[in-house]
């Protein structure tokens, strides 16, 4: 039941995934994500066009605090090959990205082309990719400026005091990637009516040549790559999706409720089955108690018969049915006198005739037992022989019901493997010899082969 329940859950989840996949595909086809790229030109550190004409805006400007601008003197080999002492201005720049749309802006990156020689010293809160055009070719590497792995640096750099500096020249680029941990990646929809706009602010530190009292480095342009997520609520497919999802939920709950009811029925069947088995075992216990030498015989025969049936390819339900039929195979012995059952010596003809009656007595006892099909055949025919010399009907070969043929082999095996009042337990070799020798005589050869395979596999032993 658990496997069936899990199977229904898996199928339901698979259907849900297919539905979700279909709607996602449809949504993507309709255009739920709008990929876009904008190049923004700056004049005096401000965009040259109106804010409202764009999906978003990038502002780059010096932060302007008392400690956000300083000068640094460095010994530099300049382009003419001469080393000179040069004064650089160090400055903190803030970069602000603003979303002017009613959509979610996400998966963005910002490119800043360099027009004049600078050094970049730091960036936060995301990562930056630097592209340097060198004599050796283009060098590009993405860095977390807070944790630079010096051993794996591929870029040109210099260390000046405590500063790690990366030189950039005209034609080089800075590419900024937002930090996920700092929640820079996504800008949620802005309230365009109240003009309350969603924005993110980043920072970089650069060094550039100039007079500290006059100069400010100007970024000429910025290119922003981004995606806009279209508002689902405005799309009919959104409501269709919820309708289908509710329908799936109703069906899913119906499946769960049905499975629970089936589980309860199966549990009831198991309890009923247990009652039947215990009743049968108790009844056969009375019979086995008449002869202490056969105590437990009926249960062992039932177990052997079930294993043989499983080996022969019967279904689980059929194997359990065979178990119950085999459990009752000797029920007719209830009508046989104890002095005959427990006689240690050879039986007289009259006593042997009395013993043989247990098959017909068993068939008579079970003729009205309708809850398990073929249970009468097990008791009535388990002493028929494959060569036709058995009793009570003298049936031959395939005329004998398959269940009775299985019980015949299981019954004989347990009899040889047990101590009886008239003889001791046979050895393993003698038992194997008798099984082989009586193929096609007392036993169905195919059934004997199945039992021998079980013995070889260790599933049936001689304990």
Secondary structure as a PSIPRED ss2 file (coil, helix, strand):
# PSIPRED VFORMAT (PSIPRED V4.0)

   1 X C   1.000  0.000  0.000
   2 X H   0.000  1.000  0.000
   3 X H   0.000  1.000  0.000
   4 X H   0.000  1.000  0.000
   5 X H   0.000  1.000  0.000
   6 X H   0.000  1.000  0.000
   7 X H   0.000  1.000  0.000
   8 X H   0.000  1.000  0.000
   9 X H   0.000  1.000  0.000
  10 X H   0.000  1.000  0.000
  11 X H   0.000  1.000  0.000
  12 X H   0.000  1.000  0.000
  13 X H   0.000  1.000  0.000
  14 X H   0.000  1.000  0.000
  15 X H   0.000  1.000  0.000
  16 X H   0.000  1.000  0.000
  17 X H   0.000  1.000  0.000
  18 X H   0.000  1.000  0.000
  19 X H   0.000  1.000  0.000
  20 X H   0.000  1.000  0.000
  21 X H   0.000  1.000  0.000
  22 X H   0.000  1.000  0.000
  23 X H   0.000  1.000  0.000
  24 X H   0.000  1.000  0.000
  25 X H   0.000  1.000  0.000
  26 X H   0.000  1.000  0.000
  27 X H   0.000  1.000  0.000
  28 X H   0.000  1.000  0.000
  29 X H   0.000  1.000  0.000
  30 X H   0.000  1.000  0.000
  31 X C   1.000  0.000  0.000
  32 X C   1.000  0.000  0.000
  33 X E   0.000  0.000  1.000
  34 X E   0.000  0.000  1.000
  35 X E   0.000  0.000  1.000
  36 X E   0.000  0.000  1.000
  37 X E   0.000  0.000  1.000
  38 X E   0.000  0.000  1.000
  39 X E   0.000  0.000  1.000
  40 X E   0.000  0.000  1.000
  41 X E   0.000  0.000  1.000
  42 X E   0.000  0.000  1.000
  43 X E   0.000  0.000  1.000
  44 X C   1.000  0.000  0.000
  45 X C   1.000  0.000  0.000
  46 X E   0.000  0.000  1.000
  47 X E   0.000  0.000  1.000
  48 X C   1.000  0.000  0.000
  49 X C   1.000  0.000  0.000
  50 X C   1.000  0.000  0.000
  51 X H   0.000  1.000  0.000
  52 X H   0.000  1.000  0.000
  53 X H   0.000  1.000  0.000
  54 X C   1.000  0.000  0.000
  55 X C   1.000  0.000  0.000
  56 X E   0.000  0.000  1.000
  57 X E   0.000  0.000  1.000
  58 X E   0.000  0.000  1.000
  59 X E   0.000  0.000  1.000
  60 X E   0.000  0.000  1.000
  61 X E   0.000  0.000  1.000
  62 X E   0.000  0.000  1.000
  63 X C   1.000  0.000  0.000
  64 X C   1.000  0.000  0.000
  65 X C   1.000  0.000  0.000
  66 X C   1.000  0.000  0.000
  67 X C   1.000  0.000  0.000
  68 X C   1.000  0.000  0.000
  69 X E   0.000  0.000  1.000
  70 X E   0.000  0.000  1.000
  71 X E   0.000  0.000  1.000
  72 X E   0.000  0.000  1.000
  73 X E   0.000  0.000  1.000
  74 X E   0.000  0.000  1.000
  75 X E   0.000  0.000  1.000
  76 X E   0.000  0.000  1.000
  77 X E   0.000  0.000  1.000
  78 X C   1.000  0.000  0.000
  79 X C   1.000  0.000  0.000
  80 X C   1.000  0.000  0.000
  81 X C   1.000  0.000  0.000
  82 X C   1.000  0.000  0.000
  83 X E   0.000  0.000  1.000
  84 X E   0.000  0.000  1.000
  85 X E   0.000  0.000  1.000
  86 X E   0.000  0.000  1.000
  87 X E   0.000  0.000  1.000
  88 X E   0.000  0.000  1.000
  89 X E   0.000  0.000  1.000
  90 X E   0.000  0.000  1.000
  91 X E   0.000  0.000  1.000
  92 X E   0.000  0.000  1.000
  93 X E   0.000  0.000  1.000
  94 X E   0.000  0.000  1.000
  95 X E   0.000  0.000  1.000
  96 X E   0.000  0.000  1.000
  97 X E   0.000  0.000  1.000
  98 X E   0.000  0.000  1.000
  99 X E   0.000  0.000  1.000
 100 X C   1.000  0.000  0.000
 101 X C   1.000  0.000  0.000
 102 X C   1.000  0.000  0.000
 103 X C   1.000  0.000  0.000
 104 X E   0.000  0.000  1.000
 105 X E   0.000  0.000  1.000
 106 X E   0.000  0.000  1.000
 107 X E   0.000  0.000  1.000
 108 X E   0.000  0.000  1.000
 109 X E   0.000  0.000  1.000
 110 X E   0.000  0.000  1.000
 111 X E   0.000  0.000  1.000
 112 X E   0.000  0.000  1.000
 113 X E   0.000  0.000  1.000
 114 X C   1.000  0.000  0.000
 115 X C   1.000  0.000  0.000
 116 X C   1.000  0.000  0.000
 117 X C   1.000  0.000  0.000
 118 X E   0.000  0.000  1.000
 119 X E   0.000  0.000  1.000
 120 X E   0.000  0.000  1.000
 121 X E   0.000  0.000  1.000
 122 X E   0.000  0.000  1.000
 123 X E   0.000  0.000  1.000
 124 X E   0.000  0.000  1.000
 125 X C   1.000  0.000  0.000
 126 X C   1.000  0.000  0.000
 127 X E   0.000  0.000  1.000
 128 X E   0.000  0.000  1.000
 129 X E   0.000  0.000  1.000
 130 X E   0.000  0.000  1.000
 131 X E   0.000  0.000  1.000
 132 X E   0.000  0.000  1.000
 133 X E   0.000  0.000  1.000
 134 X E   0.000  0.000  1.000
 135 X C   1.000  0.000  0.000
 136 X C   1.000  0.000  0.000
 137 X E   0.000  0.000  1.000
 138 X E   0.000  0.000  1.000
 139 X E   0.000  0.000  1.000
 140 X E   0.000  0.000  1.000
 141 X E   0.000  0.000  1.000
 142 X E   0.000  0.000  1.000
 143 X E   0.000  0.000  1.000
 144 X C   1.000  0.000  0.000
 145 X C   1.000  0.000  0.000
 146 X C   1.000  0.000  0.000
 147 X C   1.000  0.000  0.000
 148 X C   1.000  0.000  0.000
 149 X C   1.000  0.000  0.000
 150 X H   0.000  1.000  0.000
 151 X H   0.000  1.000  0.000
 152 X H   0.000  1.000  0.000
 153 X C   1.000  0.000  0.000
 154 X C   1.000  0.000  0.000
 155 X C   1.000  0.000  0.000
 156 X C   1.000  0.000  0.000
 157 X C   1.000  0.000  0.000
 158 X E   0.000  0.000  1.000
 159 X E   0.000  0.000  1.000
 160 X E   0.000  0.000  1.000
 161 X C   1.000  0.000  0.000
 162 X C   1.000  0.000  0.000
 163 X E   0.000  0.000  1.000
 164 X E   0.000  0.000  1.000
 165 X E   0.000  0.000  1.000
 166 X E   0.000  0.000  1.000
 167 X E   0.000  0.000  1.000
 168 X E   0.000  0.000  1.000
 169 X C   1.000  0.000  0.000
 170 X C   1.000  0.000  0.000
 171 X C   1.000  0.000  0.000
 172 X C   1.000  0.000  0.000
 173 X E   0.000  0.000  1.000
 174 X E   0.000  0.000  1.000
 175 X E   0.000  0.000  1.000
 176 X E   0.000  0.000  1.000
 177 X E   0.000  0.000  1.000
 178 X C   1.000  0.000  0.000
 179 X C   1.000  0.000  0.000
 180 X C   1.000  0.000  0.000
 181 X C   1.000  0.000  0.000
 182 X C   1.000  0.000  0.000
 183 X C   1.000  0.000  0.000
 184 X C   1.000  0.000  0.000
 185 X C   1.000  0.000  0.000
 186 X C   1.000  0.000  0.000
 187 X E   0.000  0.000  1.000
 188 X C   1.000  0.000  0.000
 189 X C   1.000  0.000  0.000
 190 X C   1.000  0.000  0.000
 191 X E   0.000  0.000  1.000
 192 X C   1.000  0.000  0.000
 193 X C   1.000  0.000  0.000
 194 X C   1.000  0.000  0.000
 195 X C   1.000  0.000  0.000
 196 X E   0.000  0.000  1.000
 197 X C   1.000  0.000  0.000
 198 X E   0.000  0.000  1.000
 199 X E   0.000  0.000  1.000
 200 X E   0.000  0.000  1.000
 201 X E   0.000  0.000  1.000
 202 X E   0.000  0.000  1.000
 203 X E   0.000  0.000  1.000
 204 X E   0.000  0.000  1.000
 205 X E   0.000  0.000  1.000
 206 X E   0.000  0.000  1.000
 207 X E   0.000  0.000  1.000
 208 X E   0.000  0.000  1.000
 209 X E   0.000  0.000  1.000
 210 X C   1.000  0.000  0.000
 211 X C   1.000  0.000  0.000
 212 X C   1.000  0.000  0.000
 213 X C   1.000  0.000  0.000
 214 X C   1.000  0.000  0.000
 215 X C   1.000  0.000  0.000
 216 X C   1.000  0.000  0.000
 217 X C   1.000  0.000  0.000
 218 X C   1.000  0.000  0.000
 219 X C   1.000  0.000  0.000
 220 X C   1.000  0.000  0.000
 221 X E   0.000  0.000  1.000
 222 X E   0.000  0.000  1.000
 223 X E   0.000  0.000  1.000
 224 X E   0.000  0.000  1.000
 225 X E   0.000  0.000  1.000
 226 X E   0.000  0.000  1.000
 227 X E   0.000  0.000  1.000
 228 X E   0.000  0.000  1.000
 229 X E   0.000  0.000  1.000
 230 X C   1.000  0.000  0.000
 231 X C   1.000  0.000  0.000
 232 X H   0.000  1.000  0.000
 233 X H   0.000  1.000  0.000
 234 X H   0.000  1.000  0.000
 235 X C   1.000  0.000  0.000
 236 X H   0.000  1.000  0.000
 237 X H   0.000  1.000  0.000
 238 X H   0.000  1.000  0.000
 239 X H   0.000  1.000  0.000
 240 X H   0.000  1.000  0.000
 241 X H   0.000  1.000  0.000
 242 X H   0.000  1.000  0.000
 243 X H   0.000  1.000  0.000
 244 X H   0.000  1.000  0.000
 245 X H   0.000  1.000  0.000
 246 X H   0.000  1.000  0.000
 247 X H   0.000  1.000  0.000
 248 X H   0.000  1.000  0.000
 249 X H   0.000  1.000  0.000
 250 X H   0.000  1.000  0.000
 251 X H   0.000  1.000  0.000
 252 X H   0.000  1.000  0.000
 253 X H   0.000  1.000  0.000
 254 X H   0.000  1.000  0.000
 255 X H   0.000  1.000  0.000
 256 X H   0.000  1.000  0.000
 257 X H   0.000  1.000  0.000
 258 X H   0.000  1.000  0.000
 259 X H   0.000  1.000  0.000
 260 X H   0.000  1.000  0.000
 261 X H   0.000  1.000  0.000
 262 X H   0.000  1.000  0.000
 263 X H   0.000  1.000  0.000
 264 X H   0.000  1.000  0.000
 265 X H   0.000  1.000  0.000
 266 X H   0.000  1.000  0.000
 267 X H   0.000  1.000  0.000
 268 X H   0.000  1.000  0.000
 269 X H   0.000  1.000  0.000
 270 X H   0.000  1.000  0.000
 271 X H   0.000  1.000  0.000
 272 X H   0.000  1.000  0.000
 273 X H   0.000  1.000  0.000
 274 X H   0.000  1.000  0.000
 275 X H   0.000  1.000  0.000
 276 X H   0.000  1.000  0.000
 277 X H   0.000  1.000  0.000
 278 X H   0.000  1.000  0.000
 279 X H   0.000  1.000  0.000
 280 X H   0.000  1.000  0.000
 281 X H   0.000  1.000  0.000
 282 X H   0.000  1.000  0.000
 283 X H   0.000  1.000  0.000
 284 X H   0.000  1.000  0.000
 285 X H   0.000  1.000  0.000
 286 X H   0.000  1.000  0.000
 287 X H   0.000  1.000  0.000
 288 X H   0.000  1.000  0.000
 289 X H   0.000  1.000  0.000
 290 X C   1.000  0.000  0.000
 291 X C   1.000  0.000  0.000
 292 X H   0.000  1.000  0.000
 293 X H   0.000  1.000  0.000
 294 X H   0.000  1.000  0.000
 295 X C   1.000  0.000  0.000
 296 X C   1.000  0.000  0.000
 297 X H   0.000  1.000  0.000
 298 X H   0.000  1.000  0.000
 299 X H   0.000  1.000  0.000
 300 X H   0.000  1.000  0.000
 301 X H   0.000  1.000  0.000
 302 X H   0.000  1.000  0.000
 303 X H   0.000  1.000  0.000
 304 X H   0.000  1.000  0.000
 305 X H   0.000  1.000  0.000
 306 X H   0.000  1.000  0.000
 307 X H   0.000  1.000  0.000
 308 X H   0.000  1.000  0.000
 309 X H   0.000  1.000  0.000
 310 X H   0.000  1.000  0.000
 311 X H   0.000  1.000  0.000
 312 X C   1.000  0.000  0.000
 313 X C   1.000  0.000  0.000
 314 X C   1.000  0.000  0.000
 315 X C   1.000  0.000  0.000
 316 X H   0.000  1.000  0.000
 317 X H   0.000  1.000  0.000
 318 X H   0.000  1.000  0.000
 319 X H   0.000  1.000  0.000
 320 X H   0.000  1.000  0.000
 321 X H   0.000  1.000  0.000
 322 X H   0.000  1.000  0.000
 323 X H   0.000  1.000  0.000
 324 X H   0.000  1.000  0.000
 325 X H   0.000  1.000  0.000
 326 X H   0.000  1.000  0.000
 327 X H   0.000  1.000  0.000
 328 X C   1.000  0.000  0.000
 329 X C   1.000  0.000  0.000
 330 X C   1.000  0.000  0.000
 331 X H   0.000  1.000  0.000
 332 X H   0.000  1.000  0.000
 333 X H   0.000  1.000  0.000
 334 X H   0.000  1.000  0.000
 335 X H   0.000  1.000  0.000
 336 X C   1.000  0.000  0.000
 337 X C   1.000  0.000  0.000
 338 X H   0.000  1.000  0.000
 339 X H   0.000  1.000  0.000
 340 X H   0.000  1.000  0.000
 341 X H   0.000  1.000  0.000
 342 X C   1.000  0.000  0.000
 343 X C   1.000  0.000  0.000
 344 X C   1.000  0.000  0.000
 345 X C   1.000  0.000  0.000
 346 X C   1.000  0.000  0.000
 347 X C   1.000  0.000  0.000
 348 X C   1.000  0.000  0.000
 349 X H   0.000  1.000  0.000
 350 X H   0.000  1.000  0.000
 351 X H   0.000  1.000  0.000
 352 X H   0.000  1.000  0.000
 353 X H   0.000  1.000  0.000
 354 X H   0.000  1.000  0.000
 355 X H   0.000  1.000  0.000
 356 X H   0.000  1.000  0.000
 357 X H   0.000  1.000  0.000
 358 X H   0.000  1.000  0.000
 359 X H   0.000  1.000  0.000
 360 X H   0.000  1.000  0.000
 361 X H   0.000  1.000  0.000
 362 X H   0.000  1.000  0.000
 363 X H   0.000  1.000  0.000
 364 X H   0.000  1.000  0.000
 365 X H   0.000  1.000  0.000
 366 X C   1.000  0.000  0.000
 367 X C   1.000  0.000  0.000
 368 X C   1.000  0.000  0.000
 369 X C   1.000  0.000  0.000
 370 X C   1.000  0.000  0.000
 371 X C   1.000  0.000  0.000
 372 X C   1.000  0.000  0.000
 373 X C   1.000  0.000  0.000
 374 X C   1.000  0.000  0.000
 375 X H   0.000  1.000  0.000
 376 X H   0.000  1.000  0.000
 377 X H   0.000  1.000  0.000
 378 X H   0.000  1.000  0.000
 379 X H   0.000  1.000  0.000
 380 X H   0.000  1.000  0.000
 381 X H   0.000  1.000  0.000
 382 X C   1.000  0.000  0.000
 383 X C   1.000  0.000  0.000
 384 X C   1.000  0.000  0.000
 385 X C   1.000  0.000  0.000
 386 X C   1.000  0.000  0.000
 387 X C   1.000  0.000  0.000
 388 X C   1.000  0.000  0.000
 389 X C   1.000  0.000  0.000
 390 X C   1.000  0.000  0.000
 391 X C   1.000  0.000  0.000
 392 X C   1.000  0.000  0.000
 393 X C   1.000  0.000  0.000
 394 X C   1.000  0.000  0.000
 395 X C   1.000  0.000  0.000
 396 X C   1.000  0.000  0.000
 397 X H   0.000  1.000  0.000
 398 X H   0.000  1.000  0.000
 399 X H   0.000  1.000  0.000
 400 X C   1.000  0.000  0.000
 401 X C   1.000  0.000  0.000
 402 X H   0.000  1.000  0.000
 403 X H   0.000  1.000  0.000
 404 X H   0.000  1.000  0.000
 405 X H   0.000  1.000  0.000
 406 X H   0.000  1.000  0.000
 407 X H   0.000  1.000  0.000
 408 X H   0.000  1.000  0.000
 409 X H   0.000  1.000  0.000
 410 X H   0.000  1.000  0.000
 411 X H   0.000  1.000  0.000
 412 X H   0.000  1.000  0.000
 413 X H   0.000  1.000  0.000
 414 X H   0.000  1.000  0.000
 415 X H   0.000  1.000  0.000
 416 X H   0.000  1.000  0.000
 417 X C   1.000  0.000  0.000
 418 X C   1.000  0.000  0.000
 419 X C   1.000  0.000  0.000
 420 X E   0.000  0.000  1.000
 421 X C   1.000  0.000  0.000
 422 X C   1.000  0.000  0.000
 423 X E   0.000  0.000  1.000
 424 X C   1.000  0.000  0.000
 425 X C   1.000  0.000  0.000
 426 X C   1.000  0.000  0.000
 427 X C   1.000  0.000  0.000
 428 X H   0.000  1.000  0.000
 429 X H   0.000  1.000  0.000
 430 X H   0.000  1.000  0.000
 431 X H   0.000  1.000  0.000
 432 X H   0.000  1.000  0.000
 433 X H   0.000  1.000  0.000
 434 X H   0.000  1.000  0.000
 435 X H   0.000  1.000  0.000
 436 X H   0.000  1.000  0.000
 437 X H   0.000  1.000  0.000
 438 X C   1.000  0.000  0.000
 439 X E   0.000  0.000  1.000
 440 X C   1.000  0.000  0.000
 441 X C   1.000  0.000  0.000
 442 X C   1.000  0.000  0.000
 443 X E   0.000  0.000  1.000
 444 X C   1.000  0.000  0.000
 445 X H   0.000  1.000  0.000
 446 X H   0.000  1.000  0.000
 447 X H   0.000  1.000  0.000
 448 X H   0.000  1.000  0.000
 449 X H   0.000  1.000  0.000
 450 X H   0.000  1.000  0.000
 451 X H   0.000  1.000  0.000
 452 X H   0.000  1.000  0.000
 453 X H   0.000  1.000  0.000
 454 X H   0.000  1.000  0.000
 455 X H   0.000  1.000  0.000
 456 X H   0.000  1.000  0.000
 457 X H   0.000  1.000  0.000
 458 X C   1.000  0.000  0.000
 459 X C   1.000  0.000  0.000
 460 X C   1.000  0.000  0.000
 461 X C   1.000  0.000  0.000
 462 X C   1.000  0.000  0.000
 463 X C   1.000  0.000  0.000
